Amino acid sequence: FVTMENVDRCLGRWPKPLKMLLFTRKVVIPPIWDTVRGSFQESCSFYQINVEQEELLTAFGVDSSKLPKVVALTADSRYVHDGGATNSQISGFILRVQSSQ
């Protein structure tokens, strides 16, 4: 989980070209997030941010009433997934972001 205390350490480096952030109310990693991570672990870094991290939600422009929300970060851009939370919908979002790079 990313918190205000570790945000710089987690998100300040770019070991992979794409960072995927899941903003959620859940306190455990959702199975769908594990599935998507397994499919894209070579090209993306995956992080989870809990709704209690209000400062991070604000910093990324995420409305806590509209969770879950997936945000993709590249070195110079931010993309927000406004679609559904299925494996195919999130995977399609990641593929679209990757193809735009």
N, CA, C and O atoms as CSV, one atom per row, in Angstrom:
chain,resi,resn,atom,element,x,y,z
A,1,PHE,N,N,0.832,-1.190,0.000
A,1,PHE,CA,C,0.000,0.000,0.000
A,1,PHE,C,C,0.873,1.250,0.000
A,1,PHE,O,O,1.901,1.304,0.676
A,2,VAL,N,N,0.453,2.245,-0.761
A,2,VAL,CA,C,1.140,3.531,-0.774
A,2,VAL,C,C,0.476,4.419,0.274
A,2,VAL,O,O,-0.751,4.496,0.350
A,3,THR,N,N,1.292,5.081,1.073
A,3,THR,CA,C,0.802,6.015,2.085
A,3,THR,C,C,1.541,7.336,1.907
A,3,THR,O,O,2.479,7.426,1.115
A,4,MET,N,N,1.124,8.346,2.635
A,4,MET,CA,C,1.834,9.631,2.575
A,4,MET,C,C,3.277,9.463,3.042
A,4,MET,O,O,4.165,10.184,2.587
A,5,GLU,N,N,3.512,8.522,3.940
A,5,GLU,CA,C,4.856,8.316,4.473
A,5,GLU,C,C,5.807,7.673,3.461
A,5,GLU,O,O,7.012,7.917,3.515
A,6,ASN,N,N,5.284,6.854,2.536
A,6,ASN,CA,C,6.178,6.168,1.597
A,6,ASN,C,C,5.943,6.533,0.134
A,6,ASN,O,O,6.511,5.899,-0.756
A,7,VAL,N,N,5.128,7.530,-0.125
A,7,VAL,CA,C,4.782,7.879,-1.502
A,7,VAL,C,C,6.009,8.242,-2.334
A,7,VAL,O,O,6.106,7.828,-3.489
A,8,ASP,N,N,6.935,8.993,-1.784
A,8,ASP,CA,C,8.124,9.366,-2.555
A,8,ASP,C,C,8.975,8.149,-2.887
A,8,ASP,O,O,9.494,8.032,-3.997
A,9,ARG,N,N,9.115,7.255,-1.936
A,9,ARG,CA,C,9.916,6.051,-2.167
A,9,ARG,C,C,9.237,5.145,-3.199
A,9,ARG,O,O,9.910,4.589,-4.067
A,10,CYS,N,N,7.926,4.993,-3.114
A,10,CYS,CA,C,7.206,4.112,-4.033
A,10,CYS,C,C,7.067,4.706,-5.427
A,10,CYS,O,O,7.315,4.028,-6.424
A,11,LEU,N,N,6.674,5.953,-5.494
A,11,LEU,CA,C,6.331,6.541,-6.785
A,11,LEU,C,C,7.403,7.458,-7.340
A,11,LEU,O,O,7.270,7.941,-8.465
A,12,GLY,N,N,8.443,7.709,-6.596
A,12,GLY,CA,C,9.486,8.619,-7.052
A,12,GLY,C,C,10.507,7.996,-7.982
A,12,GLY,O,O,11.329,8.707,-8.561
A,13,ARG,N,N,10.470,6.677,-8.136
A,13,ARG,CA,C,11.416,5.980,-9.017
A,13,ARG,C,C,10.662,5.431,-10.220
A,13,ARG,O,O,9.446,5.247,-10.169
A,14,TRP,N,N,11.385,5.173,-11.294
A,14,TRP,CA,C,10.762,4.643,-12.503
A,14,TRP,C,C,11.459,3.364,-12.956
A,14,TRP,O,O,12.068,3.348,-14.026
A,15,PRO,N,N,11.383,2.275,-12.156
A,15,PRO,CA,C,12.031,1.042,-12.580
A,15,PRO,C,C,11.350,0.430,-13.807
A,15,PRO,O,O,11.979,-0.302,-14.571
A,16,LYS,N,N,10.086,0.730,-13.987
A,16,LYS,CA,C,9.334,0.267,-15.159
A,16,LYS,C,C,8.642,1.488,-15.746
A,16,LYS,O,O,8.337,2.434,-15.019
A,17,PRO,N,N,8.389,1.481,-17.057
A,17,PRO,CA,C,7.870,2.690,-17.704
A,17,PRO,C,C,6.455,3.100,-17.299
A,17,PRO,O,O,6.051,4.236,-17.547
A,18,LEU,N,N,5.704,2.199,-16.685
A,18,LEU,CA,C,4.315,2.511,-16.364
A,18,LEU,C,C,3.998,2.088,-14.931
A,18,LEU,O,O,4.305,0.970,-14.516
A,19,LYS,N,N,3.378,3.004,-14.182
A,19,LYS,CA,C,2.938,2.706,-12.818
A,19,LYS,C,C,1.421,2.696,-12.802
A,19,LYS,O,O,0.774,3.626,-13.283
A,20,MET,N,N,0.867,1.637,-12.246
A,20,MET,CA,C,-0.577,1.503,-12.139
A,20,MET,C,C,-0.977,1.661,-10.677
A,20,MET,O,O,-0.460,0.965,-9.803
A,21,LEU,N,N,-1.899,2.577,-10.422
A,21,LEU,CA,C,-2.362,2.846,-9.061
A,21,LEU,C,C,-3.825,2.450,-8.940
A,21,LEU,O,O,-4.661,2.894,-9.728
A,22,LEU,N,N,-4.131,1.623,-7.964
A,22,LEU,CA,C,-5.513,1.273,-7.665
A,22,LEU,C,C,-5.925,2.020,-6.405
A,22,LEU,O,O,-5.364,1.799,-5.332
A,23,PHE,N,N,-6.902,2.897,-6.539
A,23,PHE,CA,C,-7.481,3.603,-5.399
A,23,PHE,C,C,-8.718,2.808,-4.987
A,23,PHE,O,O,-9.613,2.587,-5.803
A,24,THR,N,N,-8.771,2.381,-3.735
A,24,THR,CA,C,-9.820,1.455,-3.317
A,24,THR,C,C,-10.202,1.628,-1.857
A,24,THR,O,O,-9.477,2.247,-1.078
A,25,ARG,N,N,-11.338,1.079,-1.505
A,25,ARG,CA,C,-11.779,1.024,-0.112
A,25,ARG,C,C,-11.283,-0.262,0.560
A,25,ARG,O,O,-11.316,-0.372,1.786
A,26,LYS,N,N,-10.837,-1.206,-0.215
A,26,LYS,CA,C,-10.440,-2.516,0.315
A,26,LYS,C,C,-9.134,-2.423,1.097
A,26,LYS,O,O,-8.263,-1.609,0.789
A,27,VAL,N,N,-9.017,-3.271,2.111
A,27,VAL,CA,C,-7.797,-3.301,2.916
A,27,VAL,C,C,-6.899,-4.473,2.533
A,27,VAL,O,O,-5.771,-4.578,3.014
A,28,VAL,N,N,-7.394,-5.342,1.680
A,28,VAL,CA,C,-6.574,-6.420,1.127
A,28,VAL,C,C,-6.532,-6.237,-0.388
A,28,VAL,O,O,-7.387,-5.565,-0.965
A,29,ILE,N,N,-5.542,-6.831,-1.018
A,29,ILE,CA,C,-5.409,-6.691,-2.468
A,29,ILE,C,C,-6.535,-7.476,-3.143
A,29,ILE,O,O,-6.663,-8.680,-2.920
A,30,PRO,N,N,-7.345,-6.815,-3.961
A,30,PRO,CA,C,-8.436,-7.512,-4.640
A,30,PRO,C,C,-7.886,-8.549,-5.629
A,30,PRO,O,O,-6.869,-8.300,-6.276
A,31,PRO,N,N,-8.542,-9.701,-5.753
A,31,PRO,CA,C,-8.077,-10.734,-6.680
A,31,PRO,C,C,-7.915,-10.226,-8.115
A,31,PRO,O,O,-6.984,-10.635,-8.809
A,32,ILE,N,N,-8.800,-9.348,-8.565
A,32,ILE,CA,C,-8.689,-8.830,-9.935
A,32,ILE,C,C,-7.386,-8.067,-10.120
A,32,ILE,O,O,-6.777,-8.137,-11.188
A,33,TRP,N,N,-6.947,-7.339,-9.096
A,33,TRP,CA,C,-5.700,-6.567,-9.174
A,33,TRP,C,C,-4.511,-7.514,-9.268
A,33,TRP,O,O,-3.555,-7.250,-9.997
A,34,ASP,N,N,-4.574,-8.622,-8.523
A,34,ASP,CA,C,-3.521,-9.640,-8.615
A,34,ASP,C,C,-3.474,-10.254,-10.009
A,34,ASP,O,O,-2.393,-10.490,-10.550
A,35,THR,N,N,-4.635,-10.511,-10.588
A,35,THR,CA,C,-4.702,-11.102,-11.925
A,35,THR,C,C,-4.109,-10.161,-12.965
A,35,THR,O,O,-3.297,-10.573,-13.793
A,36,VAL,N,N,-4.514,-8.905,-12.922
A,36,VAL,CA,C,-3.991,-7.919,-13.876
A,36,VAL,C,C,-2.489,-7.742,-13.671
A,36,VAL,O,O,-1.734,-7.677,-14.641
A,37,ARG,N,N,-2.062,-7.665,-12.437
A,37,ARG,CA,C,-0.634,-7.520,-12.141
A,37,ARG,C,C,0.154,-8.693,-12.715
A,37,ARG,O,O,1.239,-8.501,-13.263
A,38,GLY,N,N,-0.376,-9.890,-12.596
A,38,GLY,CA,C,0.296,-11.060,-13.144
A,38,GLY,C,C,0.471,-10.984,-14.652
A,38,GLY,O,O,1.461,-11.479,-15.191
A,39,SER,N,N,-0.480,-10.372,-15.330
A,39,SER,CA,C,-0.411,-10.252,-16.792
A,39,SER,C,C,0.554,-9.176,-17.261
A,39,SER,O,O,1.099,-9.275,-18.360
A,40,PHE,N,N,0.775,-8.146,-16.443
A,40,PHE,CA,C,1.566,-6.994,-16.880
A,40,PHE,C,C,2.782,-6.722,-15.994
A,40,PHE,O,O,3.354,-5.634,-16.066
A,41,GLN,N,N,3.182,-7.668,-15.174
A,41,GLN,CA,C,4.254,-7.406,-14.209
A,41,GLN,C,C,5.598,-7.104,-14.854
A,41,GLN,O,O,6.457,-6.498,-14.212
A,42,GLU,N,N,5.806,-7.505,-16.095
A,42,GLU,CA,C,7.077,-7.218,-16.767
A,42,GLU,C,C,7.172,-5.763,-17.224
A,42,GLU,O,O,8.269,-5.216,-17.337
A,43,SER,N,N,6.031,-5.141,-17.483
A,43,SER,CA,C,6.055,-3.789,-18.046
A,43,SER,C,C,5.503,-2.711,-17.114
A,43,SER,O,O,5.659,-1.522,-17.392
A,44,CYS,N,N,4.868,-3.104,-16.023
A,44,CYS,CA,C,4.234,-2.138,-15.121
A,44,CYS,C,C,4.592,-2.430,-13.668
A,44,CYS,O,O,4.864,-3.570,-13.291
A,45,SER,N,N,4.583,-1.376,-12.871
A,45,SER,CA,C,4.657,-1.506,-11.417
A,45,SER,C,C,3.253,-1.253,-10.881
A,45,SER,O,O,2.560,-0.352,-11.356
A,46,PHE,N,N,2.833,-2.036,-9.904
A,46,PHE,CA,C,1.473,-1.944,-9.383
A,46,PHE,C,C,1.473,-1.510,-7.926
A,46,PHE,O,O,2.271,-1.985,-7.118
A,47,TYR,N,N,0.555,-0.591,-7.605
A,47,TYR,CA,C,0.438,-0.058,-6.253
A,47,TYR,C,C,-1.034,0.040,-5.890
A,47,TYR,O,O,-1.896,0.133,-6.764
A,48,GLN,N,N,-1.311,0.020,-4.599
A,48,GLN,CA,C,-2.670,0.162,-4.106
A,48,GLN,C,C,-2.705,1.289,-3.085
A,48,GLN,O,O,-1.839,1.378,-2.215
A,49,ILE,N,N,-3.713,2.146,-3.197
A,49,ILE,CA,C,-3.877,3.274,-2.285
A,49,ILE,C,C,-5.267,3.185,-1.667
A,49,ILE,O,O,-6.273,3.164,-2.377
A,50,ASN,N,N,-5.313,3.135,-0.357
A,50,ASN,CA,C,-6.565,2.993,0.366
A,50,ASN,C,C,-7.263,4.343,0.497
A,50,ASN,O,O,-6.617,5.390,0.531
A,51,VAL,N,N,-8.576,4.302,0.570
A,51,VAL,CA,C,-9.404,5.500,0.679
A,51,VAL,C,C,-9.007,6.375,1.867
A,51,VAL,O,O,-9.231,7.586,1.844
A,52,GLU,N,N,-8.425,5.782,2.893
A,52,GLU,CA,C,-8.022,6.557,4.068
A,52,GLU,C,C,-6.869,7.514,3.781
A,52,GLU,O,O,-6.611,8.418,4.575
A,53,GLN,N,N,-6.180,7.333,2.674
A,53,GLN,CA,C,-5.075,8.217,2.296
A,53,GLN,C,C,-5.637,9.422,1.529
A,53,GLN,O,O,-5.374,9.599,0.339
A,54,GLU,N,N,-6.408,10.233,2.234
A,54,GLU,CA,C,-7.141,11.338,1.611
A,54,GLU,C,C,-6.229,12.305,0.858
A,54,GLU,O,O,-6.599,12.801,-0.206
A,55,GLU,N,N,-5.049,12.574,1.396
A,55,GLU,CA,C,-4.132,13.496,0.720
A,55,GLU,C,C,-3.700,12.957,-0.639
A,55,GLU,O,O,-3.547,13.722,-1.591
A,56,LEU,N,N,-3.502,11.650,-0.732
A,56,LEU,CA,C,-3.109,11.057,-2.011
A,56,LEU,C,C,-4.273,11.061,-2.995
A,56,LEU,O,O,-4.071,11.304,-4.185
A,57,LEU,N,N,-5.477,10.799,-2.520
A,57,LEU,CA,C,-6.632,10.871,-3.403
A,57,LEU,C,C,-6.750,12.277,-3.977
A,57,LEU,O,O,-6.970,12.449,-5.176
A,58,THR,N,N,-6.603,13.271,-3.126
A,58,THR,CA,C,-6.670,14.662,-3.574
A,58,THR,C,C,-5.548,14.973,-4.553
A,58,THR,O,O,-5.779,15.609,-5.581
A,59,ALA,N,N,-4.341,14.533,-4.243
A,59,ALA,CA,C,-3.184,14.816,-5.101
A,59,ALA,C,C,-3.362,14.241,-6.502
A,59,ALA,O,O,-2.882,14.821,-7.476
A,60,PHE,N,N,-4.049,13.103,-6.609
A,60,PHE,CA,C,-4.246,12.473,-7.912
A,60,PHE,C,C,-5.615,12.779,-8.509
A,60,PHE,O,O,-5.970,12.234,-9.555
A,61,GLY,N,N,-6.388,13.645,-7.854
A,61,GLY,CA,C,-7.684,14.050,-8.384
A,61,GLY,C,C,-8.725,12.948,-8.370
A,61,GLY,O,O,-9.592,12.898,-9.242
A,62,VAL,N,N,-8.646,12.063,-7.384
A,62,VAL,CA,C,-9.572,10.936,-7.294
A,62,VAL,C,C,-10.655,11.248,-6.264
A,62,VAL,O,O,-10.359,11.619,-5.129
A,63,ASP,N,N,-11.902,11.094,-6.674
A,63,ASP,CA,C,-13.061,11.323,-5.811
A,63,ASP,C,C,-13.344,10.041,-5.024
A,63,ASP,O,O,-13.582,8.990,-5.618
A,64,SER,N,N,-13.320,10.122,-3.707
A,64,SER,CA,C,-13.498,8.926,-2.873
A,64,SER,C,C,-14.875,8.288,-3.033
A,64,SER,O,O,-15.053,7.119,-2.690
A,65,SER,N,N,-15.845,9.027,-3.545
A,65,SER,CA,C,-17.178,8.451,-3.752
A,65,SER,C,C,-17.250,7.641,-5.045
A,65,SER,O,O,-18.261,6.992,-5.311
A,66,LYS,N,N,-16.185,7.674,-5.849
A,66,LYS,CA,C,-16.181,6.971,-7.137
A,66,LYS,C,C,-15.112,5.885,-7.190
A,66,LYS,O,O,-14.460,5.695,-8.218
A,67,LEU,N,N,-14.936,5.176,-6.079
A,67,LEU,CA,C,-13.946,4.099,-6.021
A,67,LEU,C,C,-14.611,2.770,-6.357
A,67,LEU,O,O,-15.807,2.610,-6.111
A,68,PRO,N,N,-13.876,1.821,-6.907
A,68,PRO,CA,C,-12.437,1.851,-7.176
A,68,PRO,C,C,-12.124,2.690,-8.408
A,68,PRO,O,O,-12.977,2.896,-9.272
A,69,LYS,N,N,-10.898,3.165,-8.471
A,69,LYS,CA,C,-10.419,3.967,-9.601
A,69,LYS,C,C,-8.993,3.527,-9.904
A,69,LYS,O,O,-8.187,3.330,-8.995
A,70,VAL,N,N,-8.691,3.375,-11.183
A,70,VAL,CA,C,-7.344,3.003,-11.615
A,70,VAL,C,C,-6.732,4.201,-12.328
A,70,VAL,O,O,-7.346,4.795,-13.214
A,71,VAL,N,N,-5.509,4.545,-11.925
A,71,VAL,CA,C,-4.767,5.645,-12.535
A,71,VAL,C,C,-3.439,5.091,-13.031
A,71,VAL,O,O,-2.758,4.352,-12.321
A,72,ALA,N,N,-3.079,5.456,-14.257
A,72,ALA,CA,C,-1.792,5.053,-14.828
A,72,ALA,C,C,-0.881,6.268,-14.862
A,72,ALA,O,O,-1.297,7.359,-15.255
A,73,LEU,N,N,0.359,6.073,-14.450
A,73,LEU,CA,C,1.360,7.144,-14.475
A,73,LEU,C,C,2.506,6.752,-15.381
A,73,LEU,O,O,3.031,5.641,-15.301
A,74,THR,N,N,2.888,7.678,-16.245
A,74,THR,CA,C,4.126,7.546,-16.997
A,74,THR,C,C,5.051,8.638,-16.467
A,74,THR,O,O,4.672,9.398,-15.576
A,75,ALA,N,N,6.234,8.713,-17.002
A,75,ALA,CA,C,7.174,9.730,-16.520
A,75,ALA,C,C,6.637,11.143,-16.718
A,75,ALA,O,O,7.039,12.060,-16.000
A,76,ASP,N,N,5.728,11.335,-17.687
A,76,ASP,CA,C,5.255,12.693,-17.968
A,76,ASP,C,C,3.738,12.843,-18.112
A,76,ASP,O,O,3.264,13.921,-18.470
A,77,SER,N,N,2.969,11.781,-17.840
A,77,SER,CA,C,1.516,11.871,-18.018
A,77,SER,C,C,0.771,11.070,-16.958
A,77,SER,O,O,1.326,10.195,-16.293
A,78,ARG,N,N,-0.510,11.405,-16.829
A,78,ARG,CA,C,-1.411,10.684,-15.930
A,78,ARG,C,C,-2.669,10.341,-16.716
A,78,ARG,O,O,-3.242,11.200,-17.386
A,79,TYR,N,N,-3.097,9.087,-16.632
A,79,TYR,CA,C,-4.291,8.611,-17.321
A,79,TYR,C,C,-5.236,8.018,-16.284
A,79,TYR,O,O,-4.803,7.304,-15.381
A,80,VAL,N,N,-6.532,8.315,-16.414
A,80,VAL,CA,C,-7.524,7.812,-15.466
A,80,VAL,C,C,-8.463,6.862,-16.197
A,80,VAL,O,O,-9.013,7.195,-17.247
A,81,HIS,N,N,-8.637,5.675,-15.625
A,81,HIS,CA,C,-9.557,4.679,-16.182
A,81,HIS,C,C,-10.945,4.942,-15.613
A,81,HIS,O,O,-11.165,4.826,-14.407
A,82,ASP,N,N,-11.872,5.294,-16.484
A,82,ASP,CA,C,-13.239,5.557,-16.050
A,82,ASP,C,C,-14.171,4.402,-16.387
A,82,ASP,O,O,-15.387,4.507,-16.226
A,83,GLY,N,N,-13.594,3.296,-16.856
A,83,GLY,CA,C,-14.395,2.132,-17.218
A,83,GLY,C,C,-14.628,1.212,-16.038
A,83,GLY,O,O,-14.412,1.577,-14.883
A,84,GLY,N,N,-15.069,0.023,-16.355
A,84,GLY,CA,C,-15.381,-0.974,-15.341
A,84,GLY,C,C,-14.150,-1.598,-14.717
A,84,GLY,O,O,-13.016,-1.311,-15.103
A,85,ALA,N,N,-14.401,-2.462,-13.742
A,85,ALA,CA,C,-13.310,-3.055,-12.966
A,85,ALA,C,C,-13.141,-4.544,-13.252
A,85,ALA,O,O,-12.811,-5.317,-12.352
A,86,THR,N,N,-13.367,-4.949,-14.504
A,86,THR,CA,C,-13.121,-6.343,-14.863
A,86,THR,C,C,-11.698,-6.486,-15.387
A,86,THR,O,O,-11.046,-5.499,-15.727
A,87,ASN,N,N,-11.230,-7.718,-15.447
A,87,ASN,CA,C,-9.890,-7.988,-15.962
A,87,ASN,C,C,-9.729,-7.425,-17.371
A,87,ASN,O,O,-8.744,-6.746,-17.662
A,88,SER,N,N,-10.696,-7.706,-18.246
A,88,SER,CA,C,-10.563,-7.251,-19.636
A,88,SER,C,C,-10.626,-5.728,-19.748
A,88,SER,O,O,-9.934,-5.154,-20.589
A,89,GLN,N,N,-11.425,-5.066,-18.936
A,89,GLN,CA,C,-11.524,-3.608,-19.008
A,89,GLN,C,C,-10.255,-2.932,-18.498
A,89,GLN,O,O,-9.771,-1.982,-19.111
A,90,ILE,N,N,-9.718,-3.411,-17.389
A,90,ILE,CA,C,-8.482,-2.825,-16.862
A,90,ILE,C,C,-7.307,-3.162,-17.773
A,90,ILE,O,O,-6.454,-2.310,-18.022
A,91,SER,N,N,-7.255,-4.390,-18.272
A,91,SER,CA,C,-6.180,-4.784,-19.192
A,91,SER,C,C,-6.231,-3.959,-20.471
A,91,SER,O,O,-5.194,-3.538,-20.983
A,92,GLY,N,N,-7.430,-3.728,-20.985
A,92,GLY,CA,C,-7.575,-2.895,-22.176
A,92,GLY,C,C,-7.083,-1.479,-21.933
A,92,GLY,O,O,-6.440,-0.884,-22.798
A,93,PHE,N,N,-7.381,-0.941,-20.768
A,93,PHE,CA,C,-6.898,0.391,-20.396
A,93,PHE,C,C,-5.375,0.419,-20.384
A,93,PHE,O,O,-4.769,1.335,-20.940
A,94,ILE,N,N,-4.754,-0.572,-19.757
A,94,ILE,CA,C,-3.287,-0.622,-19.704
A,94,ILE,C,C,-2.707,-0.708,-21.109
A,94,ILE,O,O,-1.735,-0.019,-21.420
A,95,LEU,N,N,-3.290,-1.544,-21.958
A,95,LEU,CA,C,-2.788,-1.674,-23.335
A,95,LEU,C,C,-2.913,-0.357,-24.099
A,95,LEU,O,O,-2.022,-0.003,-24.871
A,96,ARG,N,N,-4.013,0.370,-23.890
A,96,ARG,CA,C,-4.183,1.667,-24.563
A,96,ARG,C,C,-3.134,2.665,-24.090
A,96,ARG,O,O,-2.567,3.399,-24.899
A,97,VAL,N,N,-2.874,2.697,-22.792
A,97,VAL,CA,C,-1.851,3.608,-22.265
A,97,VAL,C,C,-0.485,3.221,-22.819
A,97,VAL,O,O,0.281,4.090,-23.237
A,98,GLN,N,N,-0.174,1.932,-22.827
A,98,GLN,CA,C,1.120,1.485,-23.346
A,98,GLN,C,C,1.284,1.846,-24.817
A,98,GLN,O,O,2.373,2.233,-25.239
A,99,SER,N,N,0.226,1.726,-25.594
A,99,SER,CA,C,0.335,2.024,-27.027
A,99,SER,C,C,0.474,3.519,-27.293
A,99,SER,O,O,0.923,3.918,-28.367
A,100,SER,N,N,0.093,4.345,-26.325
A,100,SER,CA,C,0.221,5.797,-26.512
A,100,SER,C,C,1.623,6.294,-26.188
A,100,SER,O,O,1.933,7.463,-26.417
A,101,GLN,N,N,2.463,5.432,-25.664
A,101,GLN,CA,C,3.822,5.836,-25.272
A,101,GLN,C,C,4.801,5.678,-26.401
A,101,GLN,O,O,5.985,5.974,-26.238
